[in-house]
Amino acid sequence: MKRRQVPWIYQYSRLLIGSTAILGICVTAYLTWVKLSHNGVCGSEGCQIVLASPFANVGNFPLTGLGLLSYIAVAVMAFAPTLVDPKTNKAAHNQLNNLTWLGLFLAGVGMAVFSGYLMYLLAFVIKAACPFCIASAIFTFVILGLTIFGRDWEDVGQLFFSGTAAALGAVLVSLVLYNTAVGGGGTEITALAPTTAPEPGIGWEIKSKSGAAEVELATHLTQQGAKMYSAYWCPHCYEQKQLFGKQAWERVTNVECAADAKKNPQPELCAKAGIKGFPTWEINGKLSDGGVKKLAKLAELTGYKGSAGFKYDKLFQR
């Protein structure tokens, strides 16, 4: 009796899943490094905008780090059965094989649904293209497809039920993270100026929440080599920071001129540059006239061509 030939996809599906997961590990590890180091060399302006957005964190933990952990889990499950020799311990091998297949399927569903949420954010909320993020999303769908078609599933009904539960869980997590990002990381302010004395050595906490335009401009300014000279106790410097918002200001190159500042004081650089007042911008190697600049003006001075929907410019009346 002729033995039925096993489809090639069944033979190589685990190898393909594990290999795809390794690619995902490389991409998400790189993005996590860029995010944590504030390196800014993500390969594209859109990628930097995405990583600076309020949607790029889960609390203080980078979202890319969760992706990295997910890919590591998938890679481990994909190759785990190879650690047990089926010739000497067939029962343990088969049990591990079945458990990891179910784990791969559930992980694939959850990662694919969550990737769909992230692609929605890129297209309709952040409105920026991140090639690495798109590649990672493709990897998740490849993993899910290989998991579904990479073996002969006996109980399709149970598979559908488990997959639906995993998908709903991923949707719920996505909604929670979305609402947290929208509601946190700053507020919609009605005034720029501080209302209290500055905290010694630190200044004031930035209250405003950045939009995509502010983050995009901040990234552009850094790429153009623009920098702002400021002092933590300067209320006008705080107004300038408020115009950018909390998330965008993290992308701006700022030189702290106060010698008693607690975070990276560089008074010698300010003296060498001939700074007379705060804030002062250095653009194209030249110092601008001192004072707060509307973001629209900074965009004009640096040749910025991106989104110009700056939320707080209208609050600056001088």
FENSUL-V870866 format. One record per backbone hydrogen bond with DSSP energy under -1.0 kcal/mol. NH is the residue of the N-H (numbers start at 1). CO is the residue of the C=O. Records with the same first field share a line. If there is no record, write none. Layout:
NH: CO, CO
//
This chain:
11: 7
12: 8
13: 9
16: 12
17: 13
18: 14
19: 15
20: 16
21: 17
22: 18
23: 19
24: 20
25: 21
26: 22
27: 23
28: 24
29: 25
30: 26
31: 27
32: 28
33: 29
34: 30
35: 31
36: 32
37: 33
39: 34
48: 44
49: 45
50: 46
51: 47
52: 48
53: 50
56: 53
58: 61
61: 58
63: 56
65: 62
67: 63
68: 64
69: 65
70: 66
71: 67
72: 68
73: 69
74: 70
75: 71
76: 72
77: 73
78: 74
79: 75
80: 76
82: 79
83: 80
84: 81
89: 85
93: 89
94: 90
95: 91
96: 92
97: 93
98: 94
99: 95
100: 96
101: 97
102: 98
103: 99
104: 100
105: 101
106: 102
107: 103
108: 104
109: 105
110: 106
111: 107
112: 108
113: 109
114: 110
115: 111
116: 112
117: 113
118: 114
119: 115
120: 116
121: 117
122: 118
123: 119
124: 120
125: 121
126: 121
128: 122
134: 130
135: 131
136: 132
137: 133
138: 134
139: 135
140: 136
141: 137
142: 138
143: 139
144: 140
145: 141
146: 142
147: 143
148: 144
149: 145
150: 146
153: 151
159: 155
160: 156
161: 157
162: 158
163: 159
164: 160
165: 161
166: 162
167: 163
168: 164
169: 165
170: 166
171: 167
172: 168
173: 169
174: 170
175: 171
176: 172
177: 173
178: 174
179: 175
180: 176
181: 177
182: 178
183: 179
184: 180
187: 207
199: 203
202: 199
203: 199
209: 187
215: 211
216: 212
217: 213
218: 214
219: 215
220: 216
221: 217
222: 218
223: 219
224: 220
225: 222
226: 221
227: 282
228: 253
229: 280
230: 255
234: 231
238: 234
239: 235
240: 236
241: 237
242: 238
243: 239
244: 240
245: 241
246: 208
249: 245
251: 248
252: 249
255: 228
257: 230
261: 258
262: 201
266: 256
270: 266
271: 267
272: 268
273: 269
275: 270
280: 229
282: 227
283: 286
286: 283
288: 281
291: 279
298: 294
299: 295
300: 296
301: 297
302: 298
304: 299
310: 308
315: 312
316: 313
//
